Amino acid sequence: VQLQASGGGLVQAGGSLRLSCSASGSIFSISSMGWYRQAVGKQRELVATITTDGSTKYADSVKGRFTISRDNAKNTMSLQMNSLEPEDTSVYYCNARNNRLRMDYWGRGTLVTVSS
């Protein structure tokens, strides 16, 4: 599975950005997809995940502000980020998981910078 993320950039606090991730390869094996982020000096953390049937999970810090969605027909996933805060500044990574094989696939990160 290959993942390609896009959509990062610089935005002022209170603004919005939309991240996109396209998947290719053995996409039939994907159980769930998600976004993780890693700020400088911190560990990578979960932002949001979505399963093939559309079930979602969010980190408490982004609930009500971020929305994850998935288009199975187009093999894409998006993260709509609203009301961005400086604390959201991170490199965001697209993830796909194969639960049966317990394998994770990662795309290259995309930098999101929120200025105060």
Helices and strands as residue ranges (DSSP letters): E 2-6, E 9-12, E 17-24, G 27-29, E 32-38, E 45-51, E 56-58, E 66-71, E 76-81, G 86-88, E 90-98, E 103-106, E 110-115
